[in-house]
Amino acid sequence: MDWNPEKIEKWRTPAPQLAAVRERWRAQGFHTLLDRGCGPGRHAVFFARAGFRVTGLDRSETALCFLREWAALEGLPVTAAAGDIFSLPYPDGAFDCVVDYHASFHTDTAGYLHGVDELHRVLRPGGEVYLTIKSKADRRFQSAPPEAHADGFTLLHSDGAPHFYVNRTELPGLFPGFAFLRPAEEIREPGKSSPEEQIHYHLLLRRKP
């Protein structure tokens, strides 16, 4: 995503679903958190305010500069790092928990599956992840012409960028190394850059040993 000041302002407020997740992870004694695809840092800051040691990873230096300034202004323990969210530059078991909010589906099928493996690798056994993934019920996926579908999961948007979509029955097979802590929640909401409704599944998963 290309970040500019106007777009950053639209992404300052944390997603409401993360409030309960933050309290859950605090109660479990989790400390180290990766905000995968953190953008300008709305969730990195939200968790750091609650005492988590947060690493925000993104490829956009513009967004990361904003996050660094924001965290410094509030005196928060956030490390903002540039890198590839699909080949995570961290050792095995580095994190207690991961937030992956509207980030890792910006890829094709091979990229997504590799990203799941990387997520499993950097989480400690028993660690948890909150992630979102695009639903095939989304109007954009349903109405796209055949040539836009690279495969059964990957849709090429108008700018040629791949996006990964899934239906509910396909979810368990994508995360064999994880336990689903609750049923996938389907959330419909307008897009940040368009009023058109977007549909995502929200998942809370635990890494198996």
N, C-alpha and C positions, 0 to 999 in steps of 0.2 A: 504494500500500500504506500502511495506517495502522500507524505504528511505536509500540510501547510498550516499556518496559524488558525485559520477558520475551521479546518477539519479537526485539529487538536482540541479546540474548544468543545466540539460536539462529543468528544470522548473523554471528558474529565470526570464524569460521574460513574462510579462502579455499578456493575449490574446488581440488581436487588437480590438475585439468587445467591450471591456470594456471601451475604451477611450470615446466614445460617451455617454455611460451610466454614467460615472463619471461626465461628464459635465452636463448631464441632472439632476442628483441628487444634484449637487452643486447649480444649478439654482433654484431648488425647496426648497433649504434650509435644506436638509437632513444633519444630523451630525453623528448619531450613526449607525454604520454598523457592521454586523456580516458576517465574511468570514467563511462560513460553510464548513468544510473539507478543511481547509486552506493549508495543507501541509507545505512546507517551506516558504510560505508567499508571493508569487509573487503579488497576488492581494491585500493582506493586506497592503503591503508596498506601492503599487501603489495608493491606496485610501488614506492612511495616509499622503502621500506626498502632497495631495490636501486638507488636513485639516480635514479629517474625523477622528472621534474617533473610532478606529477599534478594534474589538474583533475577534481574530482568534481561531477557535475551531477545534481540530483534536485529533485523538487517538494516534498519533505517537510522542513520546517524542523526538525522533531524529529530526524530522521535526520542532517541536516547539522550540527546543534549537537553531536551525539555525535561525528561525524567531526572537527569542528574541535577539540574537546577531546582526542580521541585523538591526532590529529596533533601538537597542541601539546605534549602530554605526552611524546611521543617525539622532538620537534624535527624533524619531517618536512616536506618542501616540498610541502604539499598545499593547494590552493585549493578550498574547498567553496562551490559556488554554487547558488542556487535558480534553476530555469528549466525550460523545456519541452524534454524530450528528443527531441521530434519536430520542433521548430523551433529548432535549435541556435544559441545567441547568440554565435557565434564566426566569425571571418573565414575565407575560403577557405584551405585548406591549413594550418590552424592546428596540426595534430597529426601526429606520426609514427605513432601507433598508438592504437587504441581498444579498450576492453573493454566489451562490451555483454552482460552476463550476466543472463539471466532478467529483462530489462527491456523491450525494445522490442516484444515481442509483446503487451503490454497495450494493444491498440488494435484498430481494425477494418482492413479491407483498404486503404482509402484512406490511413489514417493510417500504416500500415506502409510502403506504397510511398513516401509522402512522406518518411518517416524514412530509408529507404534512400538517397534522393536527398541528403538532408542529411548523411548519413554520408559519402557520396562527396565532397561539397563540402568538408567540414572536414578530411578526410584529405589529406595531400600525395600527389602521384603516387608510387607505390611504397610508400606507407604500408600498414599492415596492421590488420585488425580480427579479434578473436576474439568470436564472438557465439553465442548460443543461440536456438533457435526451437522452438516446440511442434510435435510430430508428430501427424498425424492418426491414427496408430496408438494414440494415448492413449485409454484407456477412456472418459474423460469425453466426448471428441469422438464416439466411436463409439456411445455409449449415450444421447446427448442426444436429446430429442424434437425433431421437425422444426421446431417454432416457435422453438427456441433457436438455430437456424442462420440467422444474418442473411444469409449468402451462402455460397459454397463454401469460404471460408477462415475466416470469423468466427463464433465461438461466443459466445453471451451466457451467462455463468455465472449462478449462482442469484441473485447480487446485481445482475444486469443489466449488469455490466461486460464489455466486449468483449475477446476474446482471439483472436489470430491463429494459425492452424494451417496446416501444409503437409505434403505428402508428399515423399518423396525426389526423385521425378521432376520436381516443380515447382520445386525449389530453383534450378537454373541460370537460369530465366527471371526470378527475383526480383532477381537481382544482375547485371544486364548490364554494369555498369561495374567489375566485380571479377573477378579470377581466383581459382579455387579452388586452394589450395595443397595440399590433400589431400582425400580423399573425406569427405563428411559422416559424422560419427560419431554413432550413435544410442546415447544413454545413458538407462538406466532407473534411477530412484531414487525412494525415498519422498519425499513432500512434506514441507516444514518444518512445516506446520500440520495435516497429515493423513497417516496411514500409507499412503494409497492411492498406488499406483505412478504416477509421472508420466514421460512420455517426451519427451525433447528431442533435437534435432539440435544438435551442436556443430560450428561452422564456423570455419575459419581462411582468411581472404580477403586478397587484395592489391588495392589500388586500381590500376586501369589508368590510363595517362597520359591 
